[in-house]
Amino acid sequence: MKAATRIGLKTGLYLVLSVGAVLSLFPFYWMFIMSTQPNHVFNQVPPALLPGKELISNFMNVLVNIDFFQAMLNSLIVSLSITVGVLFFCSLAGFAFAKLHFPGKRFLFFFILMTMMIPPQLGLIPQYYIMTQLGWINELKAVIVPGLIHAFGIFWMRQYIKETIPDEMIEAAKIDGCSNFRIYWNIVVPSTLPAFATLGIIAFMGAWNDFLWPLTVLKDPSAQTIQVAIRTLYDAYVKDYGMIVSGTFWATVPLIVVFLAFNKLFISSLTEGSVKS
């Protein structure tokens, strides 16, 4: 291939990637711009593309209407607890399905995959009845406990462990006298950190953005997560869009921080899977 052709292809590739990056980042940028604007600017044509002067006043209105920091703390507790639980329990189950032998393994794994086909809304009433019987309504554990393990996490970790850890390594560890949990802790966990990072980001974002189930079981304002608290900013008669977008913007910041902190491991897990035979 000629040098001029290679330069042209590389230039075109960078151009496409640049356009994609701008399109991906623009919603976050525009959300920030709108969080700094007064209410009447939201219907303005053409729309504002530069920051305004209402950033602090919009956020102060959020603080007046909801207990923003308590809601953020509740979301942080719920999201971190669910993320830790998902990483531990799903990786344990994934290791068992990938490398251990026990009766009914194929049937159990197939059954778990089948649960992914069931819409979560169908489980609302039975779960709410269970939480009522346990007396967990208006408590964070009503949101945390049901989210500690899910089928996608088990499937993700099972596939990654099966492809990444050679069977010979597991057999050698057993010959040396390692228990199954020690094999999991000393071999599987260090070898699958990119998969942990990816699943952790997905679990954290899912728990942080979850709205329906927390809305169902958390009625007390002091126990509400940030997504439920922001919903209360919507007034039936008067809508302060600057305040609503400001609350939404600051509620998105933790997600961006988490993604930036673990994005190298996230990309590593994706690229590693893309080059497997």
N, C-alpha and C positions, 0 to 999 in steps of 0.2 A: 504494500500500500504506500502511495506517495506521501511525502511529508505534509504537503499542502492539504491532502485529503484528511490525514489524521488530525491536523490542526482544526480543520473545518468541523469534523465530527465532535472533537473535544469541545470546541466553542459552542456548538449546538447543544451538547449535553449539559454544559454549565448554564446555558441560557434557560433550558427547560427546568433544571433544578432550581435556578434562581426564581423563576416565575412560580414554581410550586411552593418554594419557601415563603415567598411574599403572600401568596394566597392562603397558606396555612397560618401565618402569623397575624394577618390583617384582622381577623375577628377579635383576637386578644387586644390588639392595638386600639381598635375602634371601641371596644368595651371600656378601655381606660379613658379614651377621649370623652365618651359619653358620661363617664363617672365624674368628669370635671365640668360638666355643662349644666346650666339651669334648665328647668322643665320645658320652656317654650322652644328651645333649640332642637328638640327631638323631632319636631315636624317641619324643620327648616329644609328648604331646597335651594341650592345643593346642601348636603349634610356637612356638618363641621368635621374637619380633618385635623385640626390643631387643638391642643389642650386649652380649656377654659380656666376660669378662676374660682369654680365652685367645688373644688376637690374636698376641701376641709369641711365646708358647710354641708355638703351632701352626706359626708360620713358622719358628721355630728347629728344629722337628722336620723341616720340609722341607729346611732347609740341612744337617741331619745325614745325610739319606738320599740326596740328589742334589746335584750341583754346579749349584745353581740359577742363579747369575749367569753361569757359562760357557754354560749352555743358553740363557739369555736373550740373551747376546751372539751365539751361533750363530744363533738365530732372527732377531735384528736384522740380521745380515750377510746371511742368506739372503733375508729379506723385502725389505730395501732394494735388494739387487742385482736381484732379480726385478722389483720395481716399476719401477726405472729402465729395465731392459731391455724390459719390456712397454710402457712409455710410448714409448720411442724406436722400437722395431721395429714395434709395432702402429700407431703414428701414421704412420710412413713408409709402411707397406703400405696403410693406410687412405687416405692422400693419393694414392698411386699408383692405387688402384682407384676413387677418387672423381673425380679430375681429369685423369689422364693417359690417353693412348690407346696401346695396344700389342696385338699379336696375342694372342688367347687370353684376353683379360681376363675376359670373362664366364664362360668355362669354368673358369678358375683360381679365381675368386671363388665359383662354385658348388661347386667341389671343396672349398674351405676350409670353406664352410658345412656340407658333408656330414660333415666330420670332427667337427663338434659333436654329431652323432648317435651317435658311437662311445663306449661307456662307457670311462672312463679305465682301469678294471681290466684291460681286454683288452691294454693296452700294457705291463703290468708285466713280463712275462717277456722280451719283446724288449728293453725298455729296460734291464732288469737285466743281460741278456747283453752289451749294448753297453757298459754301465758296467764290467762285469767285464773285457772285452777292453781297455778304455782304462785300467784300473787305478785307477778313481776311487772304488771302494768305500771307505766310511768317510771320504770327503772331501766338503766342502760343495758343491764344484762339481758333484757328482753330482745334487744337488737344484736348484742354481741354473740350470745350462745348459738342462735340458729345459723350465724354466718361463719362459724369456726371451721367448717369443712364444706366443700362442694365438689360436684362431679367434674367440672372442668379442671380444677386444680389437680385432682387425682389423675385424670387423663393426661394432662400436660407433663406432670412429673414422671409418670410411668413411661411415657414415650421417650422423654429425655434421658432418664436413667437407663432404659433398655438399650438405647443407641450409643450412650457415652461410656458406660462401665462394662468392660469385657467380663464375660462369665468366668474366664480363667482367673481373674483377679479375685472374684468372690470365692471361688473354690480354694485358691491359695490361702486366703484369709481364714477360711473354715479349717483348713488343715493345720494352720498355726494356732487354732484354738479360740479364734474370735467368736463371740456371740453375734447373733443377728443385729442387735442394737449397736454393738461396737463397730460392726462393718458399716452400718448406716452412718454412724456418727463420725468415724475416722476416715472412711473411704468415700462414701456416697456424697455426703454434704460438701467436703472440700472440692470434689470433682464436678459438682453441678451448681456452682455459685451463680453463673449467668442465668440458669433456669430459675433459681431462687429469686434473683433480682427482677426478672420479667414477671413472674407470678406475684411477687410482692407489690410491684407497681400496679398491676391489674387489680389485685385485691384491695389495695389502699384506695385507688381511684373509685372502685365500685362501692366500697363502704362509705367513702366521703360523699359521693353523689347520690347515694340511695335516698329515696324520698318516700315511697309508698309505705313501706313497712314501719319506718320510724314515725310517720304521720299517724299510722294506725294505733301504735302502742304508747307513744309519748305525747300525752295530752297536757301535762304540766309544763308551762313555759320554762321553768328552771331545768327541766330534763331534756328539752328539745335539742336536736342537732341543728347545725347551721342551715341546712337546706330547708328544714321545716320552719325555722325561725324567719328566714328570708321570705317564705311564702306569706307570713303574716303581715309583711309590708304592703301587700296588695290591698288597697282599700276599695270597697265596692263603689264609692262615689267619686273620690278624688285620687288620682294616681300620680305620685311623685316619681317620675321615671328616673330622674337623676339620683334620688335616694336608692331606688331599687337596683339600678345598675351599679352604684357604688358598693352596696352590700354584696352584690354578686361578684364584683371584681375582687374585693378583698377576700372573699371566700374561696376564690380560685387560686390565690397566691400560694397556699401550702401545696397544692397539686403540682404547680410549676416547680417549686423548690424540690419536691420529692423526685420528680422526673429528671431535673438537672443533676441531682446528686447521684442517680443510679443509671443515667442514660448510656454510659459506656458499657456497663454490664448488660443492659437491655439490648443494645445493638449487637454486642458480642454473641448473645444467645441466638439472635436471628440470623446473623451471618454464618455462625457455626452450623446451624441447621441447613442453610442453603447450599453448603458445599459437600454435604454427605452424599455418598453414592446411593 
